[in-house]
């Protein structure tokens, strides 16, 4: 069975020990992407699709 790059990245991220600093940075990034993707400009659509897939996989 072939894994998608997104699934592979998720697995890697989940297996890496993450400091609280990194967790805070990821949470801040998620908030900002959520704001951006609530009304995205056309050039942000690809990023917003990736963000939506990551959020829905959690």
Secondary structure, DSSP 8 states (H G I E B T S, - for coil): ----HHHHHHHHHHHS---HHHHHHHHHHHHHHHHHHHT--GGGHHHHHHHHHHHHH-
